[in-house]
């Protein structure tokens, strides 16, 4: 197609310009070859440039993470995202992992007295906030099938350490469904998790407390 375009352009030039220019018709074959070569070089250069740009985009593009999921699921997780940023724990939720996160949605914070979240977000409460947030994260990818199997193997209950120092989460079966239980005995049934490159995320309507 590109050669056909060159042919048309040459014919137009040869017929529309002054008679003195008709001398170029004798050399049209040579002009065609030169123009084809130039056009080919331009196409190759353009293609190489686009390939290089695409490769750069691939290199710089970040894989989808649990943190990016919570940010994109606006406004479902705005409270916990704000808490993660305040506690400077972004790397925990967007690092390589793998981790399993039990992420409380906004309404999970409604169970606490007004102003509780604001107090947690204050600089002087940073350590307490970190402890609460890391209590919602365990190492590895734990889907519901694996958790249910571990509960059965454990005789009805299975527990594992959280990323938070000294914390442990327990898992039990309630009416055939896997539930997570915190240190205070509060239980929440787990729905199928969201999967991202760095792990799994379960959405919770309750806050887990160490």
N, C-alpha and C positions, 0 to 999 in steps of 0.2 A: 504493500500500500504506500509506503514511504517513497518508493521509487516512482510510482505512478504520479504522486504529487509533484516530485521533482520534474518529471516529464511535462506535466501540465504547465508548471511555472516557466520552464524553458520555452515552450511553445508560445506562451503569452508574451514573454520578453521578445522573442524573435519576430513576432507578427505586429506588435504594438509600437515598438520603438522605431527610430528613424531608419531609412534604408541602409545607412552606413553600418548599422549594427548587424545587418544580415550576414556579414562575414562570419559572425559567430555561429551561424547555423552549420557551417562546414565543420566546425570544431565541437558541435553539440555532443558528440559521443564522448569526447574527452572531458567536456564540462560535466556531462552526466556522471562519469566515473568519479570526478573530483567531488561533486556535490554529494554523491552517494557516500563516499568515504567520510566527508565532513559530517554528514547526517548520522552515519553509523557511529562515529566517534562521540557525537553529542548524545546519542541514545545510550551508548555504553556508559558514558560519564554520568548521565542522569541516573541510570539504573544502579551503578556502583554507589553513587551518593545516597540513593534511597535505601539500598541494602545496609550501608554503613549506619544510616540514621536509625533504621529498624533494629540493628544489632545494639546500638547504644541505648535505645529505649528498653530493650529486653534486659540489658545489663543493669540499668538504673531502676527499672520497675520493681517495686516491692511486692512480694507474694502476699496474698490475702491472709491476715492474721486475726486472732481472736479480738485484739484491740480494735482493728479496723472494722470488724463486724459490729462491735458495740457502738462505735462512732456512727457507722452508716445506718444502724437501726434506730436512729433518732426518731422520737424522743424517748424510746423505751428505756434506755440505759444512761440517761444524762447524769443522774445522781452518782452512779458508780464510776462513770468516766471522769467526772469532776473530782471524785475522791482519789482515783488512781493518779491523776495529774498532780493533785495537791501533795500526795505522798511520794511523788517521784518514783512510781513503780511501773512506768510505761514499759520498760524492758522485760519485766516479768510477763506481761500480757501480749507483747508483740515480738519477743525474742524467739530464738529457734525452737525452744521447748524440747520435747513435747510436754505439754501440761494439760490437765483437765481443770476447767474453771466452772465454779458454781456461781453464776452471776445474778445478783438480785436486781430485779426490775425496779422502776421508780416507786411503785406502790408498796414494795417491801419496806420502805422507810416510813410509810404512813403509820405503822404499828407503834412507832416511838413518839414520845412527847414532842410537841412543836419546838423547833430550835435545836433538836439533837444533832441533825446533820450539820447545821451551821457551826455548832461547837466542835464537831469532829474535824471540820475543815480549817479550824484555826491553827496557826503555826505551832502553838504550844501543845496541840493534840496530835501532832504528826506521828509520834511513836505508837500511840494507841490506834490511830487510823491504819497504820501499816500492819499492825497485829491483826486487826479485823479483816483487812483485805486479803492478806496472805493466808488467812484461815480458810478462805474460799478457793484455794488453789492446791492441787496435789500434783505430784510428778507423774508423768506418763499419760497415756491415753486410755481412759477407762470408759468403754461403752456399756450400755445397760446389760448386754449379754454377759460380759466379763464380770460385772459387779454381781449379777444374780448368781453366777456360778460360784463366785467366792463366798457369797452369803450362805449358799447351800453347803459348801465345803466347811464353812466355819460353824455349822450347826444352827444357823438362824441369824448370825450377825458377823459382819466383817468390818474391820477398822483399818485405817492407814494414816500415816502422818501427813500433815499439811506442810506447805512451805513456811508457814508461820512457826516460829520457834516454840516447841513443846505442844503444838496443837495436833489434835487427831479428830478425824471425822469417822462416823460409824454408818454402816449401811445395813438395812434390814428389808424384809419382804412384808408388804402389807397388801392383803388380798391379791397376791400374785404380782404386785408391782414393787419395783425397787424404790426405796425411800432413803434419803440422806438424813442423818440425825447429828445435831451438834452436841457440844459438851453439856449443854443445859437440858438436853432431852427433847428439844423442838424438832419435829419431823416434817419433811416435805417430799411428796411423791415426785419422782423424776420423769420428765417427758423426754422423748428422743433428743439427743444433743445436736448442736450445729457443729459441723466439721470444718476446720481450716488447716492451713499448712502446719501450724505450730501446735495443734491439739484439738480438744473438744470443749464445747461450752454448753452447759445446762442452764436453762433459764429458771430462776427461782422467784417465787412470790413472797418469800420470807428471807430475812437476814440470818445468817449463821453466826453464832457468837461463841467464842472460845471460853 
